[in-house]
């Protein structure tokens, strides 16, 4: 906190500081009255207690007001401030508990990761979200082409997932313009683009936006380099660009054989590698296999650091297959695709899967679009040495869209952490 701001706060609350000083004077007076002389008389005892009691009340009120003032300075206008000391105490206790939570690094992108972050932030504030920057479609792709910046969409969603914002602020940042040249653009993307313009680099822009929105944890792009995805299908057809890979089934159906970047030796962000090194838990997924998860693993040193880490490594399986990427894939097919691209066959310790039945009306709509529930091939998964964690994890967004339930998914992750702490690793 800057000294000038602290000085202005103390000036604003000078009457409460004065009452606190007067309270201290009364306490010292009471003590003096009590210890003066050798005899303890009833009148002297009552006077001492009155002086001390009044002084304690004044000091308590002064302390309460100062705490409120300092909280007002540090909250950045994001959360309503309570005048109830009990609420403040609970909030301070909650924050201290979150600081004691496990250090978690989440790797991926898309809506799956942001959903998970919403749940995890209620258990720990030691979260690092390492996010892919290969998106080249939609409003993010437009800003990437026009401004030469890294795509902001997935970064924005993760920042909002970890932010302590009022609902109205989140609505503002998620708002998409409906008309004119900005049609389809997200205000949050433009906000991050503007922040990027006044910051020395994109990493700093993300950090500054996180500070403005009082983010719990850290959001990091996996690299600061401008990268593009290239997919080779089983019939050797080459598909270039993240957006085209995700919808190639519409113009050239076929399974993806391998994914690679358009440049070699892509340098990772050092802070992203540090987050992996410091993590006690590393989570990969959920999210689009070939356009959100695997791209992170193609950046230099990311896989090496994950393999070397002593952290618990968890894969969170998708609930549904994705047309254009994972038609017909089982859970183990997803894992084996990751292993192939990571050139490592021992990456995960645990796999969290959904066992909850999806309402037929919603499921049929997904089937009509070419998606189906990801089948859990438990025997194959266990052969890979991975422990299977089965939970009911489905949440229906707006009654139409299948998503992971943030709270239930976070509980599943924390149950693994608790088991590890209980039995030791």
N, C-alpha and C positions, 0 to 999 in steps of 0.2 A: 504494500500500500504506500502511495506517495506521501511524504511528510505534509505537504500542503493540504491534501484531502483530509488527513487525520486532524490537522490543526483546525480546518473549517468545521469538521464534525464536533470537535470539542468546544469550539466557540458557539456553535448552534445550541449545544446542550450545557452551556455554562451554568445555568441556574441549577441543573441537577448535579454538576460537579461541586458547586458551592454548597448545596445541601449535603453532599457526601462529606465534604471537608468539615462542615458544621457538625455532622453526625459523629465523625471521628473525635472532634473536640469534646462533644458531650460524653462519649465513651471514656476518654481520658479523664474528664472531670469526675465522672462517676467512680472511676477507679481511685482517683485521688481522694475523693470524699470518703471512700470505704477504708482506705489504708491510713488516713490521717488520724493521728492519735493512737492511743493504746486500747481504748475501750470501744467495743462494738455496740452502739446504741441503736434502738429500734428506729428512731427518726433518721439517723445517719444511714442505716441499711436501706430504708425505703427510698431516701433521696438518691443513694448510689444506684439502686435498681432502676429508678425512673430515668435518671440521666443515661445509664447504659442502654436501657430498653429503647428510649427515644433515638439514641445514636445509632443503634443497630437497624431500626426501621428506616432511618434516613439513608444510611449506607447501603442497605439492600435496594431501596428505590433508585439510588444513584447507579449502582452496579447494573441493575435491570435496564435502565435507560441507555447506559453506555453500550451494553451488549446489543440492544436493539439498533443503536446508531451504527455500530460496526457491521452488523448483519445487513443493514440497509445499504451500506457502501459496497459490500462485496457480492450482493445478490444480482447485480447487473439488470435489475428490473424484470427478471424472468419469472419470479415466483412471488405470490402474495405473501407479505410479511405478517406473521402472527404477533399480536401483542400479549399472547398468553405465554408466560414463562414455562409452563409445563410442555406446551407444544414445541417451544424452542429447545427445551431439554431433550425431548424425544428426537427432534431433528438432529441435534448434535450427536446423540447416542447412535442414531441410525447411520450417520456419516462415519462415525468412528468404527462401527461394525463393518461397514462396506470397505473401509480401508484395510480391514483385517482379512478380507476375502481373498480367494486364490488369484494368482496372476494368470490371466487367460489370454491367449492369442487366438483370434478367430480369422480364418483365411477363406476368402471367397469373393462373392459379389452378388448383386441382384437382390430381389425381395427376400430371399431365404435368409441371407445373413442379417439384414436389418430386422427381420422378425425375431431371430434368435437374440440379437443384442437387446431388444426391448425387455426380454425376460431376464437375461443375465445381469443387467444393471441393477436389479432389485436384490442381488446376492453379493455383488462385489463391484468396487469402483476401479479395480485393477484390470481393465480390459483394453486390449489393443486389437483393433480391427484392421486387417491388412487386405486391401481391396484391389481387384483387377482394374486396369485402366485401358482395356482394349475395345471398349464400346465405340462403335462408329455409326450407330443408327439413331433415329429420332432427334429430339432436341439436343441431346448431348453431342451427337455426331455433328449437328449443325454448328454448335459453338466450337467444337474441335476444328472443323474446317475453316470457319470464318475468323476465329481468334487465335488459332494455333495453340490452344490450351489443351490440357488433358481432359477427357470426358468427365463432367462433374456429377452425372446422374446417380450412380451407385454411391459415390462419396457423400452426396447430399442426403440420400436416404439413411445412410449409416449415422451421419451426424445428428439427424433428427431423431433417430431411434435412441440415441444415447443422451439427447439434450433434455434439460429440465425446463421445457418451455410450456407456456400456457397454451391451451387448445387453439386459441385464436391465432397465436403466432405460428403454430404448426400449419394451420389452414392457409395462412398467408404464404409461407415458404413452399407449400405444395401446390399453390394455385397455378393453373395453366391459363394463359391468355387465350381468348376465344376468337379474337378478330385481329385484323391488320397484319403487319410484318412480323409481329411477335406471336402470331397464332401457334399454339401448341407448345410454346416455351414455358418452362417452369420458372416462377419468380425466384425459387431457391437456387436454381442453376445460374440465373442472372446475378444473384447476390454473390455467389461464389466466383463467378466470372469477374465481377467488379472488385472483389477482395483480391483476386489473383492479379488484377491490374495495378493495385496499390501495394502489393507485397513483392518481395524480391524473387520468389519462386512459388510454384504451386503448393509445395509442402507447407511453406509458411502461411499461404493463404488458407489452407485447410485448418492449420493450427489457430489462426486468428479467428476464423469463423467459429471454431469450436469454443474459443474463449468467450466470444460474444453470446453464444447460446448456452453457456454453462454446461458443457458436455461432460458426462461421466466417463472417464477413460480417454482413449486416444484413437483417432481415425487416421490411417496412413495409406497412401497409394503404394502399391508394391514396387513401383519404379517411377522415376520422373521422365523416362524416355518415351517418345512417341512410338508406340508399337501397334502392329496390326496382326490379326490372326489369319492363318491359312490352314484349311482342312483338305486332306486327301481322302477321297472316298475309296471304298473297296474296289470300284471299277477304274481306279486311278484318276478320276476326275478331280480337278483342283477347284476349290471354292475359296475365294478371297474375301475377307472382311467378316467381322463378328455378326453383323446384322444378316448377311447373306447365308452364313453358316447356319444360323438359327432357323432360317426359313427355306433352306435348300430343298426340302421335301416338296415344296410347291412347284419347283421348276426342274429339279433333277433328283428324284428320290434315290436313296442309297445309304448304307451304313458308313459311318466315319471310321476310317482305318487309323489315321493319325492326325495330330494337330501340331502345328509348329508356328513360330513367329517369323515375321518378314525380315528380321535381322538377327545376327548371332551376337553372343556375348552381351546380352542386355543386362545392364548394371542395376542391381536392386537398390532400394533406399536403405542406407545404413541403419536408420532408425527402425525400419521394418525387420531387418535381421536381428537387431538388438532386442526387439520385442519377442522374437522367437527364442532367442538365447535365454531371456529372463523368465520365460513362461513356465508355469507349473502344469498348465493344461493347454494343449494345442487342439483346436477344433477345426476340421475342414468340412464344409457344407453346412446346411443344405444349399442347393442352388443348381443352376444349369451346368451340367457336367462339363461340356466342351467350351462353353462361352463365359462361365463365371468361376469355375473351380480350377480346372487344368491350366488355364493361362497363367495363373500365379506360379505354378510349379515349373513353368518353362523359363522363368527368369533365373539367371545365374545365382547359384549358391542357396537358393531358397530350400530346395529339397535336402541338400547337404546339411543345412542347419537344423532342419526338422529331424533328420535321421540321427544327428549327433546329440540332440536335446534329450535330457532325461525326463522330460515332461510326459504326462499321460497324453496319448494321442487318440483322438476320437473322430470317427467319421459319422456324420449325421446323414442318413439316407433320405432321398426325396420320397415324398408320398406317392407322386404320380410320375409316369414316364413323360417324356417331352417329345412331341412330333418334331422331326428334323434332327434330333440329337440322340435320343435313347429309346426309340420304339423297340418294344420287346425285351428291354434290358431287365434283368433281375438285380437285386441288391448287390450280389457278388459280381455281376457284370460291370456295375459302376466301379466297384473297388478295383477290379482287375484292370479296367481302363486307366484308372489313376496310377496303379502300379506300373503299367507299361510306359506311361509318359514320364513317370518319376524315375524309371530304371531302378526300381527297388521293390522287392516283394515282401517287405516287412516294415510297413509304415504305420499301421494302426493297431492299437491295443483293444479298442472298443468300437462297436458300431451300434448306434441308436436307430431303431426302426419303429414305424407305426404299425399297430395291430388293430386300430379302430376301424370299424366298418363305416363306409361313406354312404350317406343317404342315396337311394337309388335314383331319384330325380336328378340330383347333382352329378352323380357318377355317369349317368347316361349322356348328359350333355358333354362331359369330357370325352367319353367314348366316341361320340359323333365327330369330335375334333381330332380323333386319332390317338388319344391318350388313354392309359389304363393304370390301375394301381400297380406299383412296383412289387413284384413277387419276392417274398423272403425265402431264399434258399439257404436255410440255416446250416445244413450239413456242409455245404461248400464254404460258407463263411467260417465255420469252426475249424475246417481243415487248414485255413490260412492262419490259424492261431489267434483269431479275433473273438473276443467275448461279445455275445449278442445281448443287447439291452432292449427289451420289448416294452413299449408303452403305447397307451392311447393318446395320440398327439394331434388329432384333427381339430381344426377350427374353421368354420365357414365364414368367410368375410362377406358381408352383405347377403348372406344366405346363398351365395352363388359360387364363390371362389374357394378352393381348397387350399388352406394354409396350415403351417404348423402353429399350434397354440404356444405363444411365447412363454407363458408361465409353466406349462407342463414340460416343455422342452428344457427350460432352464432347470427345473426340478430334477429331470433325468440326468443332466450333466452334473448337478451338485450331488446327487446320490452316488455317482461314480467317485467323486472327490471324497465323499464321506467314507465310503467303503475302503478306499486306498488309505486314508488316515487311520481308520480303525484297525485294519489288519497289517498295515505297513506294506511297503513295496519292496 
